[in-house]
Amino acid sequence: RVHADFAGLINGAYYLVIVDAYSKWPEIVQMNSTSSSATIRVRKIFAQFGNPQKLVTDNGTQFTSTLFKESCRASGITHLRWPPFHPQSNGQAERFVNTFKRALTKLKGEEPTTDALQTFLMTYHSTPCPSEPDRASPAEHFLERRLRTIFELMTPSADNPVGPRASKMKEQFSRRHGVRCRHFEVGDVIYVKDYRGPKSTWTSGIIERKTGNATYTVRCRK
């Protein structure tokens, strides 16, 4: 279930706002006017993330046109419209629009409007939500991972910074693309490349000890 609404006029532009009800993940599209085709903009966003089961909007002409109705029907989307003079029915979008307006007003003059929009989205996507029991950010609920932001540069990296999900993805990539991790034991006879001469050659050797995940001390037979 997602909620959609228009914000504006803000700094000379209108904005189509779409918010996912579960994760609070927002998408914002800058538009020249509210009379522009909302259908094309909405379909572009849904092409990225998939069609929702339900879409909640007001009764604006952008959302009541025959083209918009047909687009929702063809995509299997149930279009719910809240009644006039009852904006709290679309509270998700209304609350976010107010937050967005305040943020964009504060950023006015600090950077171009387009850059300010991206700054706001990055911040909102990655900020923990105090109303959530786990205080997770919209990105953690929607993408099931944290976003990498400039704040990552301010903290020292851990020895093993990847979590279980990233580790699983790494294993799947290695398995799919033919990467194989070989393990040897002390005393195993192997072949190693000897770079001591003018030309590198393969020679047999015996593993004396393991020094890392994939490194060993080898005693060459020659």
C-alpha positions in Angstrom: 0.0 0.0 0.0 1.4 3.4 -1.1 0.2 6.9 -0.7 0.6 9.7 -3.3 0.0 13.4 -3.1 1.3 16.7 -4.7 3.5 19.2 -2.8 3.9 22.7 -3.9 4.2 25.3 -5.0 7.7 25.2 -3.4 10.5 27.4 -4.7 8.7 27.6 -8.1 8.1 23.9 -8.5 5.6 21.1 -7.8 6.5 17.7 -6.5 4.8 14.3 -6.8 5.3 12.5 -3.5 4.8 8.7 -3.1 5.3 7.0 0.3 5.3 3.3 1.1 3.0 2.8 4.1 5.0 0.0 5.7 8.6 1.2 5.4 7.9 5.0 5.1 10.2 4.9 2.1 9.4 8.1 0.0 10.0 8.9 -3.7 9.8 12.4 -5.0 9.5 13.6 -8.6 9.9 17.3 -9.4 7.3 18.6 -11.9 6.7 21.9 -13.6 3.0 21.9 -12.8 0.3 19.6 -11.2 -1.3 19.4 -14.6 1.5 17.3 -16.0 0.8 13.6 -16.5 0.9 11.9 -13.1 0.4 8.5 -14.8 3.8 8.5 -16.5 5.6 9.6 -13.4 3.9 7.0 -11.2 4.5 4.2 -13.6 8.2 5.1 -13.8 8.5 4.7 -10.1 6.5 1.5 -10.0 8.8 0.2 -12.8 11.7 0.4 -10.4 10.1 -1.2 -7.3 7.1 -3.1 -8.6 3.3 -2.4 -8.6 1.7 -1.9 -5.1 -1.5 -3.7 -4.2 -3.2 -0.4 -3.2 -2.6 3.2 -4.1 -4.2 6.0 -2.0 -4.6 9.5 -3.4 -7.0 12.5 -3.3 -9.6 13.3 -5.9 -7.3 15.6 -7.9 -7.8 15.5 -11.6 -4.4 14.0 -12.1 -5.6 10.9 -10.3 -9.1 10.7 -11.6 -8.4 10.8 -15.3 -9.4 7.9 -17.5 -5.8 7.2 -18.4 -4.8 7.0 -14.7 -7.7 4.7 -13.9 -6.9 2.4 -16.8 -3.3 2.3 -15.9 -4.1 1.2 -12.3 -6.6 -1.4 -13.6 -4.2 -2.9 -16.1 -1.5 -3.1 -13.4 -3.8 -4.8 -10.9 -3.6 -1.8 -8.5 -6.6 -1.0 -6.3 -7.0 2.8 -6.4 -8.4 4.3 -3.2 -9.4 8.0 -3.1 -10.0 9.9 0.1 -13.0 12.2 0.3 -12.8 15.9 -0.2 -12.0 18.0 2.9 -10.7 15.0 4.7 -6.9 15.0 4.2 -6.2 12.8 7.2 -7.5 9.9 5.2 -4.2 10.2 3.3 -2.2 10.9 6.4 1.0 9.1 5.3 1.5 11.4 2.3 0.2 14.5 4.2 2.7 14.1 7.0 5.6 13.5 4.7 4.6 16.5 2.5 4.8 18.7 5.5 8.2 17.3 6.5 9.5 17.8 3.0 8.3 21.4 2.7 10.0 22.3 5.9 13.3 20.7 4.9 13.3 22.2 1.4 12.6 25.7 2.9 15.6 25.3 5.2 17.9 24.1 2.4 16.9 27.0 0.1 19.9 29.1 -0.8 22.4 26.5 0.4 22.4 24.4 -2.8 20.4 24.2 -6.1 16.8 22.8 -5.6 17.6 19.5 -7.4 20.6 18.9 -5.2 18.6 19.9 -2.1 16.0 17.3 -3.1 18.6 14.5 -3.4 20.2 15.6 -0.1 16.8 15.4 1.6 16.0 12.0 0.2 19.3 10.5 1.2 19.0 11.8 4.7 15.4 10.7 5.1 16.0 7.2 3.6 18.9 6.6 6.0 17.7 8.2 9.2 16.4 5.8 12.0 12.7 6.2 12.6 12.0 6.9 16.3 8.4 5.7 16.0 9.5 2.2 14.9 10.0 -0.4 17.6 13.5 -1.3 16.2 14.2 2.4 15.2 15.1 1.1 11.8 15.4 3.5 8.9 13.1 3.5 5.8 16.0 1.9 3.8 16.4 -0.9 6.3 12.7 -1.8 6.1 12.3 -1.2 2.3 15.7 -2.5 1.0 16.6 -4.7 4.0 20.0 -3.0 4.4 21.5 0.3 5.5 22.5 2.9 2.9 26.1 3.9 2.6 26.4 7.6 3.4 29.1 10.1 3.9 28.9 9.4 7.6 30.5 6.0 6.9 33.7 7.9 6.2 33.8 9.2 9.8 33.8 5.8 11.5 36.7 3.3 11.4 36.1 0.2 9.4 35.7 -3.1 11.3 37.7 -6.2 10.6 34.5 -7.8 9.2 32.1 -5.0 8.2 29.7 -7.2 6.2 26.6 -8.6 7.8 25.0 -12.0 7.3 23.0 -10.7 4.2 26.2 -9.3 2.6 28.1 -12.5 3.4 25.4 -14.6 1.7 25.4 -12.4 -1.4 29.2 -12.7 -1.6 29.0 -16.5 -1.3 26.4 -16.7 -4.0 28.4 -14.5 -6.3 31.5 -16.6 -5.8 29.6 -19.8 -6.4 27.9 -18.5 -9.5 31.0 -17.1 -11.1 33.2 -20.1 -10.6 35.3 -18.8 -7.7 36.6 -21.8 -5.7 38.3 -21.6 -2.3 40.9 -24.3 -1.9 42.1 -25.5 1.5 45.2 -27.4 2.2 46.7 -29.1 5.3 50.2 -29.2 6.7 52.2 -31.9 5.0 50.2 -31.7 1.7 52.3 -32.0 -1.4 51.4 -29.2 -3.8 52.8 -27.3 -6.8 53.8 -23.7 -6.4 55.1 -21.1 -8.8 58.8 -20.3 -8.1 59.8 -16.8 -8.9 63.5 -17.0 -7.6 65.0 -17.6 -11.1 65.1 -15.4 -14.2 61.9 -17.1 -15.2 59.0 -18.3 -13.0 58.6 -22.1 -13.0 56.2 -24.6 -11.4 57.9 -26.8 -8.7 56.6 -29.2 -6.1 56.7 -28.4 -2.4 55.3 -29.4 1.0 53.1 -27.2 3.1 54.8 -26.4 6.5 52.2 -24.2 8.1 49.1 -22.1 7.4 49.6 -18.3 7.7 46.1 -17.0 6.6 42.8 -17.9 5.0 44.4 -18.7 1.7 48.2 -18.3 2.4 50.7 -21.0 3.4 54.4 -21.4 4.1 55.7 -23.9 1.6 59.1 -25.7 1.5 60.1 -26.3 -2.1 61.7 -29.6 -2.9 64.4 -28.0 -5.1 
